[in-house]
Amino acid sequence: MINQKIKLFYFIFSCIGFAFTSCAPYKNIPYYQDLKNDPVTTEKMNNRVQYFIHTGDILGVNVSSRNPESAAVFNYNLARVNGNNYNTSPENPVIGYLVDDNGMIHLPLVGAIKVEGLSTNDVTEKLGVALLTYLKDPVVNIRIVNFKVYVYGDVLRPNVYTLQDDHTTVTQALTLAGDLNITALRKKVLLIRNEGGERKYIKLDLTSKQLFNSPYFYLQNNDEIYVSPGRAKTATQGFPLAGLVISGLSVIAILLTHYYK
């Protein structure tokens, strides 16, 4: 009888221990764990990356001048762009000036202009000079209207996110996706980037503040962010209510204890 009780309690406590270990350890969850325990920590921001225009980018161009009627010809479907209509289905594509395979955009009257490899500020200045032939005191504003990132894996809202800011960071994109689930691996977030005819796979550690110093902290157009699930994810699929399991085992333990008295 005593041996039966020992085996019974060993079995029950093993089940309880498994239920607890199925949960993600707390030490793997917080971000930026290597920050000093000071009220304020200050570091220089020296890795802000300038975005350079690539083929396939679509530029929303807003041109104004002293003669609005003359400038209107360059504002190609500007209402669609400014209206933030980002439903990019074949029936409703994003409209703007496409950077073609040769790195050119084609403006009315002006013709082809090379923009690949330039920043939006560079293109703004370049178009302003080109438009002087046609407009008096032209003012040009440019932004990329099809800047998007793909966030998937162990996050709350996996999706394709179209961004209005070409200086969006990894953490900002993950925030749009509702943050990582509690079961996600924060030390091995994978950034996938197509660059120069190559595909790069970059592993990022969200638990370290060194993330902010990474040259990949700022996103590029069409970047992918994949968040791997931890082992706890698989375990919680089988035991989604670990608390109920533990409570149930406790009740069984009490009943069996009385039974074997």
Backbone as numpy.savetxt, mean C-alpha at the origin, in Angstrom:
# Nx Ny Nz CAx CAy CAz Cx Cy Cz
-6.81 -45.44 38.75 -7.64 -44.23 38.75 -6.77 -42.97 38.75
-5.71 -42.95 39.54 -4.83 -41.78 39.61 -4.15 -41.56 38.25
-3.71 -42.68 37.63 -3.07 -42.54 36.32 -4.03 -41.97 35.29
-5.31 -42.38 35.37 -6.32 -41.85 34.45 -6.49 -40.35 34.64
-6.49 -39.91 35.89 -6.63 -38.47 36.17 -5.44 -37.71 35.61
-4.23 -38.25 35.80 -3.03 -37.57 35.30 -3.08 -37.43 33.78
-3.44 -38.52 33.10 -3.54 -38.48 31.64 -4.61 -37.48 31.18
-5.72 -37.46 31.92 -6.81 -36.56 31.58 -6.37 -35.10 31.68
-5.75 -34.75 32.81 -5.32 -33.36 32.98 -4.22 -32.99 31.99
-3.35 -33.93 31.69 -2.29 -33.67 30.71 -2.90 -33.35 29.35
-3.91 -34.13 28.99 -4.57 -33.91 27.70 -5.26 -32.55 27.65
-5.98 -32.20 28.71 -6.73 -30.94 28.74 -5.80 -29.75 28.69
-4.74 -29.78 29.51 -3.83 -28.64 29.52 -3.03 -28.55 28.23
-2.81 -29.64 27.55 -2.15 -29.61 26.24 -3.04 -28.90 25.24
-4.33 -29.20 25.29 -5.28 -28.53 24.38 -5.34 -27.04 24.64
-5.36 -26.68 25.93 -5.39 -25.26 26.29 -4.11 -24.56 25.82
-2.98 -25.23 26.02 -1.71 -24.66 25.57 -1.69 -24.47 24.07
-2.24 -25.44 23.32 -2.30 -25.29 21.86 -3.16 -24.11 21.47
-4.28 -23.94 22.16 -5.17 -22.82 21.84 -4.47 -21.49 22.05
-3.67 -21.40 23.11 -2.94 -20.15 23.37 -1.85 -19.91 22.34
-1.12 -20.99 21.99 -0.01 -20.82 21.04 -0.52 -20.57 19.64
-1.79 -20.82 19.37 -2.35 -20.53 18.06 -2.47 -19.04 17.82
-2.42 -18.25 18.87 -2.52 -16.80 18.73 -1.16 -16.20 18.40
-1.17 -15.08 17.68 0.09 -14.42 17.32 0.73 -13.85 18.57
2.04 -14.12 18.80 2.73 -13.55 19.97 2.72 -12.03 19.90
2.51 -11.41 21.04 2.43 -9.95 21.09 3.71 -9.29 20.59
4.86 -9.90 20.88 6.14 -9.29 20.52 6.30 -9.11 19.02
5.52 -9.84 18.22 5.62 -9.73 16.76 4.63 -8.74 16.17
3.84 -8.08 17.01 2.76 -7.25 16.51 3.09 -5.75 16.43
3.67 -5.11 17.47 3.87 -3.66 17.41 4.83 -3.23 16.30
4.58 -2.06 15.73 5.48 -1.48 14.75 6.62 -0.73 15.45
7.73 -0.54 14.73 8.83 0.35 15.15 9.32 0.02 16.57
9.61 -1.22 16.82 9.95 -1.67 18.16 11.31 -1.17 18.63
12.17 -0.73 17.68 13.50 -0.27 18.07 13.56 1.23 18.37
12.40 1.87 18.46 12.40 3.26 18.90 12.79 3.36 20.37
13.54 4.40 20.71 13.90 4.61 22.10 12.65 4.94 22.92
12.71 4.63 24.17 11.57 4.87 25.05 11.59 6.30 25.58
11.69 7.25 24.64 11.69 8.66 24.99 10.36 9.28 24.56
9.93 10.35 25.22 8.68 11.00 24.81 8.72 11.49 23.37
9.88 11.99 22.93 10.02 12.48 21.57 11.36 12.01 21.00
11.32 11.43 19.82 12.54 11.05 19.11 12.54 11.76 17.76
13.64 12.42 17.42 13.72 13.19 16.18 14.82 12.64 15.28
14.48 12.44 14.04 15.45 11.99 13.05 15.26 12.78 11.76
16.33 12.93 11.00 16.25 13.64 9.73 15.56 12.78 8.69
14.75 13.43 7.85 14.11 12.74 6.72 14.98 12.97 5.49
15.72 11.95 5.12 16.66 12.12 4.01 16.48 11.11 2.89
15.33 10.44 2.87 15.14 9.45 1.82 13.91 9.73 0.96
13.39 10.96 1.01 12.22 11.29 0.19 12.60 11.17 -1.28
11.93 10.28 -1.97 12.29 9.95 -3.34 11.42 10.73 -4.32
12.05 11.35 -5.28 11.32 12.07 -6.32 10.76 11.07 -7.31
9.48 11.21 -7.64 8.89 10.30 -8.61 9.19 10.79 -10.02
9.64 9.86 -10.86 9.93 10.18 -12.25 8.94 9.45 -13.15
8.49 10.14 -14.15 7.41 9.64 -14.99 7.88 8.46 -15.84
6.99 7.46 -15.94 7.28 6.25 -16.69 6.31 6.12 -17.87
6.66 5.26 -18.81 5.71 4.92 -19.86 4.51 4.25 -19.22
3.33 4.53 -19.76 2.10 3.99 -19.19 1.43 4.92 -18.20
2.16 5.91 -17.70 1.53 6.90 -16.82 0.55 7.74 -17.63
-0.51 8.18 -16.98 -1.47 9.09 -17.61 -1.42 10.42 -16.86
-1.14 11.48 -17.58 -0.98 12.78 -16.96 -2.25 13.61 -17.11
-2.73 14.12 -16.01 -3.80 15.11 -16.03 -3.17 16.48 -16.11
-3.45 17.20 -17.18 -2.81 18.49 -17.43 -3.85 19.59 -17.37
-3.60 20.57 -16.52 -4.49 21.72 -16.39 -3.72 22.97 -16.83
-4.20 23.59 -17.91 -3.54 24.76 -18.47 -4.46 25.97 -18.34
-3.94 27.05 -17.84 -4.69 28.30 -17.76 -3.82 29.43 -18.28
-4.47 30.51 -18.70 -3.73 31.68 -19.20 -4.66 32.89 -19.13
-4.17 34.01 -19.63 -5.00 35.21 -19.65 -6.19 35.07 -20.59
-6.08 34.17 -21.52 -7.19 33.90 -22.44 -7.68 32.47 -22.21
-8.69 32.28 -21.36 -9.17 30.94 -21.03 -9.61 30.14 -22.25
-10.18 30.82 -23.23 -10.67 30.10 -24.41 -9.52 29.47 -25.18
-8.40 30.14 -25.25 -7.24 29.59 -25.94 -6.64 28.42 -25.17
-6.71 28.49 -23.84 -6.12 27.43 -23.01 -7.00 26.18 -22.97
-8.29 26.35 -23.28 -9.24 25.24 -23.12 -8.90 24.05 -24.00
-8.27 24.28 -25.13 -7.96 23.19 -26.05 -6.98 22.19 -25.44
-6.17 22.66 -24.49 -5.17 21.77 -23.88 -5.71 20.99 -22.69
-6.85 21.42 -22.18 -7.41 20.76 -20.99 -8.27 19.58 -21.40
-7.60 18.57 -21.88 -8.22 17.39 -22.47 -9.03 16.63 -21.43
-10.37 16.70 -21.60 -11.28 16.01 -20.67 -10.91 16.28 -19.21
-10.59 17.53 -18.92 -10.13 17.89 -17.58 -11.19 17.63 -16.52
-12.46 17.77 -16.89 -13.54 17.56 -15.92 -13.52 16.13 -15.39
-13.21 15.17 -16.28 -13.13 13.78 -15.85 -12.01 13.59 -14.84
-10.87 14.23 -15.11 -9.71 14.08 -14.24 -9.96 14.75 -12.89
-10.41 16.00 -12.91 -10.64 16.72 -11.66 -11.81 16.16 -10.89
-12.69 15.47 -11.59 -13.83 14.86 -10.92 -13.49 13.58 -10.20
-12.19 13.19 -10.24 -11.73 11.99 -9.54 -12.49 10.75 -9.98
-12.79 10.67 -11.28 -13.50 9.52 -11.79 -12.48 8.42 -12.08
-12.22 7.55 -11.09 -11.15 6.58 -11.21 -11.66 5.18 -11.53
-12.86 5.06 -12.01 -13.36 3.76 -12.43 -12.72 3.44 -13.78
-11.71 2.60 -13.76 -10.90 2.39 -14.95 -11.33 1.16 -15.73
-12.61 0.90 -15.79 -13.10 -0.20 -16.59 -12.98 0.16 -18.07
-13.02 -0.85 -18.96 -12.93 -0.54 -20.38 -14.01 0.43 -20.85
-15.18 0.40 -20.19 -16.25 1.31 -20.58 -16.04 2.72 -20.04
-15.16 2.86 -19.04 -14.99 4.16 -18.40 -13.51 4.36 -18.02
-12.63 4.47 -19.02 -11.20 4.56 -18.73 -10.81 5.93 -18.18
-9.65 5.96 -17.49 -9.10 7.23 -17.05 -8.66 8.01 -18.27
-9.00 9.29 -18.31 -8.68 10.13 -19.46 -7.59 11.13 -19.08
-6.65 11.30 -19.96 -5.56 12.25 -19.77 -4.58 12.07 -20.92
-3.36 12.50 -20.72 -2.33 12.34 -21.73 -1.47 11.13 -21.38
-1.57 10.09 -22.20 -0.84 8.86 -21.97 0.62 9.01 -22.40
1.52 8.57 -21.51 2.94 8.52 -21.86 3.15 7.24 -22.67
3.44 7.38 -23.96 3.52 6.21 -24.84 4.83 5.45 -24.65
5.01 4.41 -25.45 6.18 3.55 -25.30 7.48 4.28 -25.61
7.40 5.39 -26.29 8.58 6.20 -26.58 8.81 7.30 -25.53
7.97 7.29 -24.50 8.13 8.28 -23.44 7.55 9.65 -23.79
6.66 9.69 -24.76 6.11 10.95 -25.24 4.65 11.12 -24.83
4.23 12.37 -24.67 2.81 12.71 -24.66 2.56 13.62 -25.86
1.31 13.64 -26.32 0.98 14.39 -27.53 -0.09 15.42 -27.20
0.29 16.68 -27.25 -0.60 17.79 -26.95 -1.12 18.41 -28.23
-2.37 18.90 -28.21 -2.89 19.63 -29.37 -1.97 20.82 -29.71
-1.77 21.05 -30.97 -0.95 22.14 -31.49 0.55 21.94 -31.22
0.90 21.59 -30.01 2.31 21.45 -29.64 2.92 20.20 -30.25
2.18 19.09 -30.25 2.72 17.84 -30.76 3.35 17.00 -29.68
4.35 16.18 -30.05 4.98 15.23 -29.13 6.00 15.93 -28.23
5.93 15.58 -26.95 6.88 16.12 -25.97 7.40 14.96 -25.13
8.72 14.88 -25.01 9.35 13.82 -24.23 9.21 14.12 -22.74
8.61 13.19 -22.00 8.41 13.40 -20.56 8.94 12.25 -19.71
9.21 11.11 -20.30 9.69 9.97 -19.53 10.99 10.32 -18.81
11.08 9.91 -17.55 12.28 10.17 -16.77 12.32 11.52 -16.11
11.29 12.35 -16.35 11.22 13.66 -15.73 10.28 13.63 -14.52
10.49 14.55 -13.59 9.55 14.71 -12.48 8.36 15.53 -12.97
7.30 15.53 -12.20 6.14 16.34 -12.58 6.50 17.83 -12.61
7.41 18.25 -11.73 7.86 19.65 -11.75 8.62 19.96 -13.03
9.45 19.02 -13.46 10.20 19.21 -14.71 9.25 19.32 -15.90
8.23 18.44 -15.92 7.27 18.45 -17.04 6.46 19.74 -17.01
6.08 20.19 -15.83 5.34 21.45 -15.71 6.14 22.60 -16.33
7.41 22.66 -16.02 8.27 23.72 -16.56 8.44 23.57 -18.07
8.62 22.33 -18.52 8.83 22.08 -19.94 7.59 22.44 -20.76
6.41 22.07 -20.27 5.18 22.41 -20.99 4.94 23.91 -20.98
5.26 24.56 -19.86 5.08 26.01 -19.79 5.88 26.73 -20.87
7.10 26.27 -21.10 7.94 26.88 -22.15 7.36 26.58 -23.52
6.92 25.33 -23.75 6.38 24.95 -25.06 5.10 25.72 -25.39
4.31 26.04 -24.37 3.02 26.71 -24.60 3.15 28.22 -24.81
4.33 28.76 -24.57 4.52 30.20 -24.78 4.26 30.61 -26.22
4.43 29.69 -27.15 4.16 29.98 -28.56 2.67 30.20 -28.81
1.83 29.61 -27.97 0.40 29.63 -28.23 -0.40 30.42 -27.19
0.16 30.62 -26.01 -0.57 31.27 -24.93 0.30 32.35 -24.29
-0.38 33.33 -23.74 0.33 34.38 -23.01 0.30 34.06 -21.52
1.47 34.00 -20.92 1.62 33.69 -19.49 0.89 32.40 -19.11
1.24 31.28 -19.75 0.56 30.03 -19.40 0.94 29.54 -18.00
-0.03 28.96 -17.32 0.20 28.33 -16.01 -0.20 26.86 -16.15
0.71 25.97 -15.80 0.49 24.53 -16.01 0.54 23.80 -14.67
-0.44 22.94 -14.46 -0.45 22.04 -13.30 -0.60 20.61 -13.80
0.20 19.72 -13.24 0.22 18.33 -13.70 0.15 17.38 -12.51
-0.58 16.30 -12.69 -0.50 15.19 -11.75 -0.80 13.90 -12.49
-0.38 12.80 -11.90 -0.57 11.48 -12.49 -1.92 10.94 -12.03
-2.80 10.64 -12.96 -4.17 10.28 -12.60 -4.42 8.78 -12.55
-3.44 7.99 -12.95 -3.61 6.54 -12.85 -2.58 5.91 -11.92
-2.13 6.69 -10.93 -1.15 6.18 -9.95 -1.87 5.22 -9.01
-1.52 3.96 -9.08 -2.24 2.95 -8.29 -1.26 1.95 -7.70
-1.67 1.35 -6.59 -0.90 0.28 -5.94 -1.85 -0.86 -5.61
-1.29 -2.05 -5.55 -2.05 -3.25 -5.25 -1.65 -3.74 -3.85
-2.62 -3.84 -2.97 -2.36 -4.31 -1.61 -3.19 -5.56 -1.37
-2.53 -6.67 -1.05 -3.27 -7.92 -0.86 -2.53 -8.81 0.13
-3.16 -9.91 0.46 -2.61 -10.79 1.49 -3.39 -10.62 2.79
-2.66 -10.67 3.90 -3.29 -10.67 5.23 -3.54 -9.23 5.71
-4.41 -8.52 4.98 -4.83 -7.17 5.36 -6.35 -7.14 5.44
-6.88 -6.08 6.04 -8.32 -6.02 6.25 -9.08 -5.86 4.93
-8.58 -4.95 4.05 -9.30 -4.66 2.81 -8.34 -4.75 1.62
-8.02 -5.95 1.14 -7.17 -6.06 -0.05 -7.86 -5.45 -1.25
-7.12 -4.67 -2.03 -7.76 -3.98 -3.15 -6.69 -3.30 -4.01
-7.14 -2.73 -5.13 -6.31 -1.84 -5.93 -6.68 -0.42 -5.53
-5.68 0.36 -5.12 -5.93 1.71 -4.62 -5.32 2.74 -5.56
-6.17 3.63 -6.08 -5.71 4.73 -6.91 -5.39 5.91 -6.01
-4.20 6.47 -6.19 -3.69 7.50 -5.30 -3.59 8.84 -6.01
-3.83 9.90 -5.29 -3.71 11.24 -5.84 -2.35 11.87 -5.53
-1.56 11.20 -4.72 -0.27 11.74 -4.30 0.83 10.78 -4.75
1.79 11.29 -5.54 2.87 10.43 -6.01 4.00 10.31 -4.99
3.75 10.76 -3.75 4.70 10.57 -2.65 4.08 9.73 -1.54
3.26 8.77 -1.93 2.62 7.89 -0.97 3.60 6.84 -0.48
3.54 6.53 0.81 4.47 5.57 1.42 3.82 4.20 1.59
4.66 3.23 1.92 4.18 1.87 2.18 3.16 1.86 3.31
3.46 2.56 4.40 2.56 2.56 5.55 1.24 3.26 5.23
1.28 4.28 4.40 0.04 4.96 4.02 -0.83 4.05 3.17
-0.22 3.29 2.27 -0.99 2.36 1.45 -1.60 1.26 2.30
-0.86 0.78 3.28 -1.40 -0.25 4.18 -2.54 0.30 5.03
-2.46 1.57 5.36 -3.55 2.21 6.11 -4.82 2.25 5.26
-4.67 2.55 3.97 -5.83 2.54 3.07 -6.48 1.15 3.05
-5.65 0.12 3.18 -6.15 -1.25 3.17 -6.67 -1.70 4.53
-6.77 -0.77 5.48 -7.31 -1.10 6.78 -6.32 -1.69 7.75
-5.02 -1.61 7.42 -3.92 -2.12 8.25 -3.83 -3.64 8.15
-2.72 -4.16 8.67 -2.50 -5.60 8.69 -3.41 -6.26 9.71
-3.83 -7.48 9.40 -4.54 -8.27 10.39 -3.58 -8.68 11.50
-4.11 -9.05 12.64 -3.29 -9.37 13.80 -2.41 -10.58 13.53
-2.80 -11.41 12.56 -2.06 -12.64 12.26 -0.99 -12.45 11.20
-0.85 -11.25 10.66 0.08 -11.00 9.56 1.53 -10.99 10.02
2.43 -11.34 9.11 3.87 -11.28 9.39 4.37 -9.87 9.10
4.67 -9.13 10.12 5.08 -7.74 9.97 6.55 -7.58 9.59
7.32 -8.63 9.78 8.76 -8.54 9.48 9.09 -8.91 8.04
8.12 -9.40 7.31 8.40 -9.86 5.94 7.30 -9.40 4.98
7.04 -8.10 4.98 6.09 -7.54 4.01 6.81 -7.42 2.67
6.21 -7.94 1.64 6.88 -8.02 0.33 6.40 -6.91 -0.60
7.35 -6.13 -1.10 7.07 -5.11 -2.10 7.56 -5.63 -3.44
6.68 -5.64 -4.44 7.02 -6.12 -5.78 6.97 -4.93 -6.73
8.07 -4.71 -7.43 8.18 -3.52 -8.29 8.78 -3.89 -9.64
8.14 -3.43 -10.71 8.68 -3.57 -12.06 9.47 -2.32 -12.40
10.76 -2.51 -12.69 11.62 -1.36 -12.89 12.72 -1.71 -13.88
12.83 -0.90 -14.93 13.88 -1.11 -15.92 13.85 -2.46 -16.58
12.66 -2.98 -16.83 12.54 -4.29 -17.46 12.79 -5.46 -16.52
12.90 -5.18 -15.23 13.12 -6.23 -14.24 12.04 -6.18 -13.16
11.80 -7.31 -12.53 10.88 -7.37 -11.40 11.68 -7.56 -10.12
11.50 -6.63 -9.19 12.21 -6.68 -7.92 11.28 -7.14 -6.80
11.85 -7.95 -5.89 11.12 -8.40 -4.72 11.86 -7.88 -3.49
11.24 -6.97 -2.77 11.89 -6.32 -1.63 11.14 -6.67 -0.35
11.88 -7.18 0.63 11.26 -7.51 1.92 11.43 -6.34 2.88
10.34 -5.93 3.49 10.32 -4.80 4.41 9.90 -5.26 5.80
10.55 -4.68 6.81 10.27 -5.02 8.20 9.54 -3.86 8.87
8.25 -4.05 9.13 7.45 -2.99 9.74 7.69 -2.85 11.24
8.39 -3.80 11.82 8.64 -3.72 13.26 9.85 -2.85 13.58
10.54 -2.38 12.55 11.74 -1.55 12.75 11.54 -0.16 12.17
12.03 0.84 12.86 11.94 2.21 12.35 12.87 2.43 11.16
13.76 1.48 10.89 14.62 1.58 9.71 13.81 1.53 8.42
12.56 1.13 8.53 11.67 1.16 7.37 11.64 2.55 6.75
11.66 3.60 7.59 11.58 4.97 7.09 12.81 5.35 6.28
13.92 4.65 6.49 15.16 4.96 5.77 15.33 4.12 4.50
14.39 3.23 4.27 14.49 2.37 3.09 14.26 3.18 1.81
15.04 2.92 0.76 14.79 3.59 -0.53 13.48 3.15 -1.17
12.85 2.13 -0.58 11.58 1.63 -1.11 10.40 2.05 -0.25
10.63 2.97 0.69 9.55 3.42 1.57 8.48 4.17 0.78
8.91 4.92 -0.24 7.96 5.63 -1.10 7.62 4.76 -2.30
6.34 4.73 -2.64 5.85 3.82 -3.66 5.97 4.40 -5.06
6.02 3.48 -6.02 5.99 3.83 -7.43 4.66 3.35 -8.02
4.32 3.91 -9.15 3.09 3.50 -9.83 3.13 2.00 -10.14
2.01 1.33 -9.84 1.82 -0.11 -10.09 2.62 -1.00 -9.15
3.10 -0.47 -8.04 3.73 -1.32 -7.03 2.71 -2.29 -6.43
3.20 -3.44 -6.00 2.37 -4.42 -5.31 2.92 -4.63 -3.90
2.02 -4.69 -2.93 2.39 -4.97 -1.54 1.67 -6.25 -1.12
2.47 -7.27 -0.82 1.89 -8.54 -0.37 2.26 -8.78 1.09
1.24 -9.04 1.90 1.43 -9.29 3.33 1.20 -10.77 3.61
2.26 -11.45 4.04 2.16 -12.88 4.31 1.42 -13.15 5.61
0.59 -14.18 5.64 -0.05 -14.57 6.91 0.92 -15.39 7.74
0.84 -15.27 9.06 1.65 -16.10 9.95 1.00 -17.44 10.18
1.70 -18.29 10.93 1.15 -19.61 11.25 -0.14 -19.49 12.04
-0.25 -18.42 12.82 -1.46 -18.23 13.62 -2.68 -18.07 12.73
-2.49 -17.59 11.51 -3.62 -17.42 10.59 -4.25 -18.77 10.27
-3.38 -19.76 9.98 -3.88 -21.10 9.69 -4.54 -21.72 10.90
-3.91 -21.49 12.05 -4.47 -22.06 13.27 -5.83 -21.47 13.60
-5.96 -20.14 13.41 -7.23 -19.49 13.75 -8.33 -19.83 12.75
-7.95 -20.34 11.56 -8.98 -20.80 10.64 -9.67 -22.04 11.20
-8.88 -22.87 11.91 -9.46 -24.06 12.53 -10.07 -23.76 13.88
-9.52 -22.73 14.56 -10.00 -22.36 15.89 -10.28 -20.86 15.92
-11.35 -20.42 15.25 -11.62 -18.99 15.21 -12.05 -18.42 16.55
-12.46 -19.29 17.46 -12.92 -18.81 18.77 -12.16 -19.55 19.85
-10.87 -19.18 19.96 -10.00 -19.87 20.92 -10.53 -19.74 22.34
-11.14 -18.60 22.64 -11.68 -18.39 23.99 -12.77 -19.39 24.31
-13.63 -19.67 23.35 -14.70 -20.64 23.57 -14.13 -22.04 23.75
-13.08 -22.33 23.00 -12.45 -23.65 23.11 -11.92 -23.84 24.52
-11.21 -22.81 25.02 -10.63 -22.90 26.36 -11.72 -23.04 27.42
-12.80 -22.25 27.26 -13.90 -22.32 28.22 -14.55 -23.70 28.21
-14.73 -24.23 27.00 -15.34 -25.55 26.89 -14.49 -26.64 27.53
-13.18 -26.56 27.32 -12.28 -27.54 27.91 -12.27 -27.43 29.43
-12.39 -26.21 29.92 -12.41 -26.02 31.38 -13.64 -26.67 31.99
-14.79 -26.50 31.31 -16.03 -27.11 31.80 -15.91 -28.64 31.80
-15.34 -29.17 30.71 -15.16 -30.62 30.62 -14.25 -31.11 31.74
-13.20 -30.34 32.00 -12.26 -30.73 33.06 -12.96 -30.82 34.41
-13.83 -29.84 34.68 -14.55 -29.83 35.97 -15.49 -31.03 36.07
-16.23 -31.30 35.00 -17.18 -32.41 35.01 -16.47 -33.75 35.18
-15.36 -33.92 34.45 -14.65 -35.19 34.53 -13.97 -35.37 35.88
-13.54 -34.25 36.47 -12.94 -34.33 37.81 -13.94 -34.86 38.81
-15.16 -34.35 38.75 -16.21 -34.83 39.66 -16.55 -36.30 39.36
-16.48 -36.66 38.07 -16.84 -38.03 37.69 -15.84 -39.04 38.25
-14.56 -38.67 38.26 -13.54 -39.61 38.70 -13.23 -39.53 40.20
-14.00 -38.76 40.95 -13.79 -38.70 42.40 -14.06 -40.06 43.04
